[in-house]
Amino acid sequence: MIPYGIYAGLLEGVYIALVGLFMINANKLFGSNQGDTPASFIIFLLLFVFSAGLSGLIVFSYPVFLVTQKKFREAVLTVLVTLVTLLFLFILSYLLFVVVVS
């Protein structure tokens, strides 16, 4: 349970980093527009909904499987370990940001 939670947290962190890099470089990839277009909003919302679905699968798929097996304690532990891993990645990213920017 604990290793899966750590792996899920790390995988989610990598996915967040990739989406962040994509969003930062979107103008370079697609060219900059002189204004917001309906297509840009549609693309953003599609990415947002896709990310929500994929993140839900990464974080909750195995705990839901555990719940169906009546292993409630393990399911809660897996979710908590995943969230603690994400919190650790957040703190690490924040500290890295403070050191690099300062």
Secondary structure, DSSP 4 states (H G I P E B T S, - for coil): -HHHHHHHHHHHHHHHHHHHHHHHTHHHHH---SS--HHHHHHHHHHHHHHHHHHHHHHHHHHHHHHHTT-HHHHHHHHHHHHHHHHHHHHHHHHHHHHHH-
